[in-house]
Amino acid sequence: MPCVYEDDGRSIDAEIARKRAEELDKVTRLLCQLCARIVHLDGYNSKFHHLLDPETYTWYQEHVKADRLREERERKAKEEEILRKKKRALAKLSAEEKEILGLE
């Protein structure tokens, strides 16, 4: 019998939804760690990925790809935020201050 998330039948309010999301995040993190350890038992050129069933292996590959894309988006967002802060800081300086600092 397949494992499923048990639903207690209550209507989902914001607090229940938040708790379920936290639990799902935790289970996803644990599954990802487990898959990574199995897939990379002998390094990153693993011969052990066959230990996972095809559905799980496919999920893991897609999860890793999504994580990389998310990390790239976060890195770009952080860089853009730093640029915005620099521009705001520079906008506060007078032309003379920018010249003294060698910025113009």
Number of C-alpha atoms within 10 A of each C-alpha: 3 3 5 6 7 6 8 7 6 7 9 12 8 9 9 12 12 12 11 14 12 12 12 13 12 12 12 14 12 12 15 18 13 12 20 17 14 18 21 14 14 11 11 9 10 12 13 14 18 11 12 14 9 11 8 15 17 12 14 21 14 12 14 14 12 12 12 12 12 12 12 12 12 12 12 12 12 12 12 12 12 12 12 12 12 11 11 11 10 14 11 10 12 10 13 11 13 14 11 10 10 8 10 9
